[in-house]
Every structure is written in structure tokens, then in C-alpha cells.
Amino acid sequence: MFNTIKNNNPHWQQTIERIVKSVVSIQFSQVSAFDTESACCSQATGFIVDSKRGIILTNRHVVGPGPFSGYAVFDNHEEIPVKPIYRDPVHDFGFLQFDPNLVKYMKVQHLTLRPDLAKVGVEIRVVGNDNGEKLSILSGFISRLNRNAPDYGSLTYNDFNTEYIQAAASASGGSSGSPVVNIDGHAIALQAGGSTNASTDFFLPVNRVLRALNCIQKNIPITRGTIQVTWILKPFDECRRLGLSPDSEARMRSLYPNAIGLLVADIILPEGPADKLIKEGDTLISINGKSIFSFISVDEILDSNVDQNIDIVVQRSGKDFSINCKVQNLHSITPDRYVQVSGAIFHTLSYQMARMFGLPVKGVFICYASGSFRRSNDTGWLIDSIDNKEIPDLDTFIEVMKSIPDGARVPFVCRHVTDMHSPKVRTTYIDRHWYKTFKLAIRNDESGLWDFVDLGDPLPMEKLKPLNAKFIDLPSDEEGARNLSRSIVGLSSQFPITIDSYYFSGRNGSGLIIDAKKGYVLTSRYFVPHDLGNFHITIAGSIIVPAKVIFLHPLYNYAILKYDPSLVLAPLQTPKFSDEPLKRGEKVLFVGNNFSRVASQETRITDISPNNMPKNSSAPRYRASNIKAITIDTNLSSKYGSGVLSDKDGTIRGLWLSCLGETRDDGSDSVYHAGIDATDALDVIRAFQNSDEIPKVRIVDAEVTEIPLSKSRIMGVPEEWISKLENVEGIDRINFLTVSSITCPNFEESEIKSGLEIGDILLAVNDKLISSISDFKVMFTTEELKFTIVRKKKVSNINVKTVEIENTDDIVMWCGALIQKPFHAVRQSMKQLPSGVYISSLSGCSPAMHYGLHSTNFITHVNEQKTSTMEEFLRIIKEIPDNTYVKVRLISFDNIPFALSIKTNYHYFPTFELKKNTKENKWLSIKCNNTDKKEEIKEINVDVNGDTEMK
């Protein structure tokens, strides 16, 4: 049940056996970023301090300042839901509450708080959920009672204005909130933190905890006062250097013989009650006539005098200064509401965050900068203005956001709390169609939930007007090459949700106009992996117009978008495309675009070879395959991820594309730059130019790679076929192609359609010799091809079926898991699918993550009902009530079956479906209301608590 204690003292043994029944393991989620805390799932410890009311004491950083969801596991492994009822604005403690009547198999008993028994030298035990263990017991001795609060860094929670108790017990993650008990079983302190560089632990004294508990038990408000001054305990020798007079030191030492120093003003916040009254370095002497040497006395006086004036005496440069100051309600500067809009979360700047950076406690703070307000740092931003309107407070922010239409681009000025001297001026795209939610969340300490208030639908998008722009020609003697700047446009993409395992929030790149009259643009699938997002074309760095994705090539790493050409008066041009494939050694003009500028340089083709981009081992996602990759001899090729290869007259010979590869060991993604021959895309380009219908591309769903002649002979290729290949004119690579992998069928299909097998050597297709990978290219309409192959040293003819790859058109969000049909990249990586229900990503604070679901898992059963298809899965989960446990059976990507349970939480993580209307090329949201079984169909509405991300 618990770890053995080295000191086998019978008294200690009896004490531990008694108190473990009061200690609980807390499994919790902080379901939304708020103030100093990010959204997370974790575990900690708590202990019962009132068995009648079911009150559990734990840390503030466990309860969190924002939305909380969790449960307590008792010593006998009963699991009971808990709700937060209080978290201190400053100190690291908070209370959770459970219903004692739900505990059926043990008697609920509590520990008594005795702050007066914490003394140096006292032997203690820390009883808690150390390092994720159910129950561990760590021993130690109190070595210090007057340590300043530990500093855990900036942009995170830090306690202040309190003493901490120090001991060496070597507690670790999960022990937060553990009781620190003496040999009699009294809780004399609360485990709060520790040092990463030593076996030192920090305990919070429970003086203020006991007062707060008494207030709850008496049903009276827990008053908390502040003058917005951070004090720090300084030893007497340092106080002398700061100006403490010898007489004052002598008097304080005589009054408090055990004191080692006094409190010195460290931070006085601007515009706070003590601003311009108290100065940094002032030594605190007394408050309301009472001499002060400890933080506890300061707290007692401030908490008892909220909204009253107090008399403070400080010493500065050896002189006493008397100050009359009004005590502010600390709860009034502790935010208890937030606004979610355009994918980001906003609230009033808190005292916690303001104190760290010496700022006035005012203004609107972006605690989660995502969606329209995404920044490189996702927290720590203060808003100065939006749409040229000043933002002094949260209510003003709400009204300003109500006035901005969906899809508007507005100026946005913000500053990061770490660098308030440097305003960042940006323009931002206000997304209220994907992120339709605009709601105010208000903390409710009665229910333990945050209540949501809908703030209204967005204003409709404003109609765009046609605009003109001036192009800057490329430096070239050839007019065609100069005019290529009129065929290259910028491209931006933003993705509100992770599908197809593509977890980037957005990308900037460029595209090539393939039909200026119709408004078609070709770009890399690195920038446009799927069509669920916002896409915009930037013309001449001047005009921004929206675009829609209308075509995604399944293999060749390019996509085609369409914009409204009537919105562009600038003279865009459709370039000429060559019918002649590139050859190694040819000279071409490289024209690269990195979204902000276009550069060109004459270069040479150094290599043309078949290439399959490396697979992502952590999560399959789209990658280029079966392409003829082109490399060139210029250093610009590594600096520019987009562009074209052209002749001197501007005729397009190749497309320069970025290709997404594998994930590195450090978590970053490999990105490759390569060219593809324009002739490999010419069939699709001409189909768009000649018709308004989107071409249907059928492929042989297998990956191929080159095999040299030496190995071909060993594998059984006859000499006559080798001679045929060697006698082909104009080729510079004499290799056959062999099948390296086969895409497995959809779950509903019983067999692989292609008929090929791994290891097959391809000799001919439809009786035409395969001399390069270009001969293995896409067929538009042919449903079956005849291949001549070598298999097991025998030449044979087989009929191979072609397939049309389906793009993702149906997604379900359930318990924070994004679930979809296994997409093409998944099937490329597996031999057989265990189910047609695939977890693509998880929201980082969701029940799905909390209870152990993982991306790349397949769901096979829910409550023992088979879920072979998305339709079956959705039908079953719609019947599951809120706040109930669900048994889920799964199979990992490595084909290992397992089962787990997950508890639904529709208040914070509702179930909804995103489904595409393919005829209108529009995504719709179907919100699944699990109480009355009705469905509400709305326009696109992606409401997720935090970005889904790969875990």
C-alpha cells in the first residue's frame, strides 16, 4: 500500500496507518489556459480537512485559477468527482469538495491543521502521490521556517508574501498538495514544490489555510487584502546596508529574538494603493502600531482591513516614514472570467502576472494567443488596440470585437510583458466562421464550473472591392522572364484544427498562376495539405483575396486553389508551360519566392531521380511519393521553398516545391526542397484550363523505387529486357522500378486493389517499356492497366486496378479527440487496418488525453459495441450521457489491442461533427446534443478548447 519507512518506529507506523485514509490522489485537467496556467492534464495529492463537508486541501497550482475538471482516488481506490470551491489569489493552496455520501466502502476522516507545531528539527513525513505512485511516504526534518517563497520562473505561478518551510524529503512530481505530518498525525504544512538542483522541498505554512477553512465552515467570505507591494525577507546585515538604523535593529531583535531579519519592499506596482508612498528598499517596521517581522502578521492585518485605511511605518535611509494607505480587495484584482473569440482567450491582467513584470494591474491579457491572434509566444501579450480602437479593459474589448465583421483584416497592436518598451504592430484576420464561438466564461464556485454566456453571432463578411496593383518585373533581358513576377503570388494558410495528422497552425508560401482568367493557382501541399482552413492569395504584395482549395494531388505534392478573378484588376498573366521534360545538365532560370520577395538566378539541373519523401514514424501524414525529384546547382534552392524553373523566355519547365518529411529526434520537422517537372503536372493544369470540371485522378496505389541492373539480374530480369532498357535513347539513369510498398485497402474492402506485390519489378505498362518513373505516372480515367512484371524470377502479365484517392470529408470531435476515417497516409503505412475509426489528434487538456487515448490509435469498440465505421461510431457515442464512463477498446498503430475507460465532459468538450458538402465545397458543423438527441446544423463552427495537437 505504501513505501516502507526506514525508521520502523511503532508510533510512526500507527500514525501513518491512520492518516493515509485521509490522503487522496487527484487526477485533474485544467481544461483551458488561464492566467499563469496553460491547459494540461496532470496528477497531484490532496488531503481531507473537513470530513463532514467533504473538503480537500491541495495546492493552488493544482486547483488552478481557471476551469478545472477532476476526481479524487481514495486509499481504498474509490473514485469520487471533485469540484473547486476556492483557490487563494496569492498563496499556493486551494480547496476541492466532494460528496461524502458517495464514499461507500470506507469511513471518511480528516486531518487537523496545526501550523503552530511546525518547528525546526521536527521529524516529518510527506504522504502523497509522489512521482505518480498511488501512495508514497517520504521522511525528513524541518530545517528552516523562514525561507522566502521559491521562484519557479516567469510567466508561471509563483507564491509571494509568505514564509516557506524548508526540508530535505526529495519529493517529486505528483506530490504537490501532500500533507506534511508530525508523529502525532497533525498536518503542520502543505507540500508545494522543490528544487531541481538539490533534494530540498518547500512547504507552505497552513496559517492562512486554517483561516480560509474556518471561513468556509462558518459560511462567511474569505476576505483577502493587499496594497500591491511584494515584500521579501532580508537578513539583518542586508537590512543595515539598505538603511536600517542600529536602534531599530536592536529594538526588533529584542522584541523577536528568533528573527533573522525584516521584511523589505521589493516590488511596488504602479497605480496600486502603495504607489509613490512606499519605495523599493524600504524596511517594514510596523502596521497599525504592531511591530512586524513575519509575512503572517502582514497577511493577518491586511485580510482584516479590506477597504479600510492602515498606518504603515517603514524605515528609509535610517529615518522612519509614516504612511496611511487603503487596503484593496485582493479578489477584485484576481480575474474570474475570460472571453474566447477567434480561437484565442482573453482576460483582465492579473495581479500575479503584473507583479512579475512591475506593471499596473489593468488591461486585457491574451493568456492563449491562438487563431486570429496567434503569436510565436502563445501567452504573455497585452493588447493596446484593435482596429485602431484603444482596449483599456475586457468590456471594451468585447464591444470592439462585436463591431468587427467576420473575415475583416484589422490593425492590431500588442506588447509582450517581457518587453513592454516595444509595441508590436500587426494586421490580423478576424476569423469568426471557423472559430464561431464568441463567449464569456464566468467562474461559478457553487457548481465548480465556468458558466458560458454567448456574446452573439459575428457581423457578416464585408463585400470585397476589385483592386489594382503594380508589379515589379524581374531583372532579365527576356520579356517573358521579366513578366514571371505577374504569374507568382503569395499564399497564406491558417488551419483551425488538426486533421490528417498535419498539426501546423498555418503556413506562408507562394503559388503559380496557371489560369489568370479563371483564377487558378498551383502551390505545394506543404502549404495546403487539406482544405479545412482559411486560404488567401496575395498579389504583388498588395491585394489579398480569399481562395478555396479545389484539387489535392495524391502523390505529386501540389494543390490547386481558386480565387475570384473579378476581384483583381492587376495584370496577372498565365505563363507558358513546356511539353519537353527537363534533362540533367540543362540550364534554367530559378525564380524563388519566400512570400516577401522574389529572387532569380540562372542555374543548371544537377540530378533528376525518383524520390519518395521519408515517412513520419510518429504519425503518418501526407508526403510526396513516386515523384521525379529535380535538384539544381544554386544556394537559393535551400532558401526559397517555392518557385519555378523556367527557360530564358519565361516558359515554365519545372515547379519548385517544399515537401514535408519525417519528424526529427528533437521534435522538429524535416522539410525538403525539390523540383518536379512541369510535364508531370501538365495533364492536370490543362484539364483546369480547358474545362470547369475538376479532373478525377486515378493512381496505381503503390510506391516504387529504383533498382540497379546488377540487382535486377539477381531478381530474375531477363537479359532481353535489360537490353531494351539500355537501348532507350535520351535517358541518363538505367534502372528498373520495383514496388517498395503497397497501400492497404480501406477497412470495408477485403483486398488490395492494385494486384501488385512488394518486390515486383516493373518492366512495362500496357506493353510500353518503363524506362523512368514518368512512365509510371497518373492515368485520369483508366480503371485498369496491364503490367509486365518480374515476380519470383518469372516474367508475367497482370492486370492492375487504379484507384481514386478520397480526401477527408468527415471528422468527429469527441471528448477532445479528433476522430476520422483512416486517410491515405495511414493506409500507406499499414498492412491492414484494424478499424475504420482513427484518432488523428488530441486536444491537450481533454478527457481523451487525461484518460490515455493517443493519436494513431484505432477505436474498435465503444461499450462493447463494434465501431468498424465512422457512422457506427457516431451513432453509438450520441447515446452516451454526460459525465459517464465509457469503455473503449482500441488497437495501437503497432497492432497492440488494449482497453480503457474515459469519462465524458460535454460542458467543456461537446461532441460535434464536421462534414463536407462536396457539391458546394463547403464544410458544415453538426453539433451533437447528447441530451435530447437533436442535431443542430450550422455553418462552419470549430469550437475546441485549445488547439488539437499531436501527443
Secondary structure, 3 states (H helix, E strand, C coil): CCCCCCCCCHHHHHHHHHHHHHEEEEEEEECCCECCECCEEEEEEEEEEECCCCEEEECHHHHCCCCEEEEEECCCCCEEEEEEEEECCCCCCEEEECCHHHCCCCCCCCCCECHHHCCCCCEEEEEECHHHCCCEEEEEEEEEEEEECCCCCCCCCCCCCCEEEEECCCCCCCCCCCEEECCCCCEEEEEEEECCCCCCEEEEECHHHHHHHHHHHCCCCCCCEECCEEEEEEEHHHHHHCCCCHHHHHHHHHHCCCCCEEEEEEEECCCCCCCCCCCCCCEEEEECCEECCCHHHHHHHHHHCCCCEEEEEEEECCEEEEEEEECEEHHHHCCCEEEEECCEEEEECCHHHHHHHCCCCCCEEEEECCHHHCCCCCCCEEEEEECCEECCCHHHHHHHHHCCCCCCEEEEEEEECCEEEEEEEEEEECCCCCCCCEEEEEECCCCCCEEEEECCCCCCCCCCCCECCCCCCCCCCCHHHHHHHHCEEEEEEECCCCECCECCCEEEEEEEEEECCCCEEEEECCCCCCCCCEEEEEECCCEEEEEEEEEECCCCCEEEEEECHHHECCCCCCCCECCCCCCCCCEEEEEEECCCCEEEEEEEEEEEEEECCCCCCCCCCCCCCCEEEEEECCCHHHHCCCEEEECCCCCEEEEEEEEEEEECCCCCEEEEEEEEECHHHHHHHHHHHHCCCCCCCEECCEEEEEEEHHHHHHCCCCHHHHHHHHCCCCCCCCEEEEEEEECCCCCCCCCCCCCCCCCCEEEEECCEECCCHHHHCCECCCCEEEEEEEECCEEEEEEEECEECCCCCEEEEECCEEEECCCHHHHHCCCCCCCCCEEEEEECCCHHHHCCCCCCCEEEEECCEECCCHHHHHHHHCCCCCCCEEEEEEECCCCCEEEEEEECCCCCCCEEEEEEECCCCEEEEEEECCCCCCEEEEECCCCCCCCEECC
